[in-house]
Amino acid sequence: MKKMLIGLIALIVLGFGAMKAYQHFSYGGPSYYTRITETGKASNDSEGNKQYAYQLTGYDEKGQAKQLKFKVFRDRPLKMNAYLKMTYNEKRGITRWQGVPSKDVPKAARDKLQ
């Protein structure tokens, strides 16, 4: 009984580790910072939901530039001059984004975005 319980716990831990590794390699990547300088191109998806497409330049912590293309599904465009932190994945593009205050943007990236 004790061996079976240890085996079950080991199997759960391995399964959890495999899920985290898949998530990291499929959706993780370097962070880039950008500032919203355009309203985005408005359109509707196939179900009639509003979306805005953006193409902006983002910068990493060292100030290296990268062209970022992403879509935002919401009723209105993103706020002008807002700073965003984005996770870029080579296979999937932008997988995650969040608004950040300008003080949280690394200096090298902030200098390029001003």
N, C-alpha and C positions, 0 to 999 in steps of 0.2 A: 504494500500500500504506500509506504514511504517513497519507494523508488518511482512509483507511478506518479505521485504528486510532484516530485522533483522533476521528472521528465515533462510533465504538463507545464510546469512553471518555465522550464527551459524553452519549450516550444513556443509559449506565449512571448517570452522575451525575444527570441529569434524572429518571430513574426512581426513584432513591433519594430525591431531594428530594421528589418527588410522594408517595411512600409516607410519609415523615416528616410532610408537611403533612396528609395524610389522618389519620394517627394522632393528631396534635395536635388537629385540629378534631373528630374523632370520639370521642376518649377523654380529652383533656386538659381542664383547667379550673382554677378556683381551689381552693386547699387549705383545708380546714376541720379543726378539732381538736375532739375530743369525748372524753368519759370514760365508760366502761361503768358504768352505774348500775342495770342490770337484767339478768336472765339471758337474756332473749330468748325468743321464742315458738317452741317446738320443733315440728317437723313433718317429714314425709318427702316427697321429691319423687316424681315419677312412676316413677322407677327404684328407689325404696326407700332412697335416700341421705338421711342425716340433715341437716337444715338448721335454722338459727336465724334468726328475723326480728327486727330491732331497729328502733326508732323513737326517735331521740335528737336532742337539740339540739346543733349544732356551731357553732363560732365561728371566724371568720377572724382574720388577724393584727391587725385593727383592733378586734376584739370584736363584729363584726356577727353576729347570730344567723341560723341557717338550720336548718329541720327536715330531718333526714336519715333516710331509710328505706333499709335495706339488708339483705341476707341473707348469711349466712355458712354455707358448706357444710363442716361438720366434725363429728366425733363428739361434741364437747362444746361448751358455750357459751364465749364469750370470758371471760377472767379479769376478775372484778369490779375496778373502780377503775383499770383499765388505760387509758392514754391512747392514742388513735388519731389518725393524720394521714390524712385522706381527700381524694381528688380527686373533685370534683363536676362533672359534665358536664350541661348543661341538657337534652340529648336523652336521655341514657342513665342519669342519676342517678349513683350512686357507681360509679366505674370502677376505683378502686384504693384500697387501704387498707394501712396498716402500723402496727404498734405503735411508740410512741416513748416515751422517758423524759420525765418531767415537766419536766426542765430544758430540753428541746428545744421545748416548747410556748411560743409567744410570750406575753409577760406579759399582754397584754389578754385573750387567750383563756383563759389559766390562771386569771386572777382570776375570770372568769365561771364557770368549771368547778368551782371550789372549793366 
